[in-house]
Amino acid sequence: MQTGVFSLQVSRNTFRGR
């Protein structure tokens, strides 16, 4: 379950970082 949260945060960080 922690991986899901981590993936969500990384995805959002990448979308905003771009």
N, C-alpha and C positions, 0 to 999 in steps of 0.2 A: 504493500500500500504506500509505503514511503517513496518508492520509486515513482509511482504515479504523480505524487505531489511534486517531486523533484523535476520530473519531465514537464509538468505544467509550468512550473516557474521558469525553467530553462527556455521553453517555447515562448513564453511571454517576454522574457528578457531578450531573446533573439529578435522577436518581432519589433520590439521597441528599440533595440540597439540598432537595427537596420534603419 
